[in-house]
Amino acid sequence: MFYIGVDLGQKHDYTAIAVLEKENARRINDPRLYMALAPVAPQLLLRRLERIPLGTPYPRIVDRIRSLTHEPPLAGRCALALDGTGVGAPIVDMLLDSRLACDLTAVTITGGDHASRRSWPWVSIPRRDLIAGIQLALEKGILRIARTLPEAGALRKELVAIRADRDGAEHDDMVLALALACWRSNRKSVFSQGRLPGF
């Protein structure tokens, strides 16, 4: 399964897109269980990381996201978490009308203490929880970032700035896109069974 995180920007901040592939837990753990070994957490593999150029019009950003969800092997095997904070509401509407080939969750990033579910497809998540998800995945060794990704160096710089808790970091768009993808990868379905899983 693939998880796409999108942090929206336009004029002063980049729109960043991160695509994670989550290993099939059953495929890696069935042989381990057969040999009486403890199960292991599936790896999160960062397969794609991109920044859309500054000043790109929102309709073109929507087209880029839509086309990504229709690419093999993502088509029909992906879930999208989009930063809907600020100008995100109209973009969410445009994406819902664009016939995405995946599930969409719109995330309002807050400075609060608690996550909450609003009406579909909206949820509110504290920024610190999103960042903590990346830090935890890195500490556990389950998040793998290929050094060969074109934007890997810029992502590393953003991660260092976030870890150092520098408020004046130039950009955090790739970290937030990755954080949204990590967050979504830990939920089977955000809007099933009347509650938000994991909260």
Sequence and secondary structure as in RCSB ss.txt:
>XXXX:A:sequence
MFYIGVDLGQKHDYTAIAVLEKENARRINDPRLYMALAPVAPQLLLRRLERIPLGTPYPRIVDRIRSLTHEPPLA
GRCALALDGTGVGAPIVDMLLDSRLACDLTAVTITGGDHASRRSWPWVSIPRRDLIAGIQLALEKGILRIARTLP
EAGALRKELVAIRADRDGAEHDDMVLALALACWRSNRKSVFSQGRLPGF
>XXXX:A:secstr
 EEEEEE  SSSS EEEEEEEE  HHHHHHHHHHTT       EEEEEEEEE TT  HHHHHHHHHHHHHSTTTT
TSEEEEEE STTHHHHHHHHHHTT SSEEEEEEEESSS  EE STTEEEEEHHHHHHHHHHHHHHT EEE TTST
THHHHHHHHHHHHTT TT S  HHHHHHHHHHHHHT S TTSTTS TT 
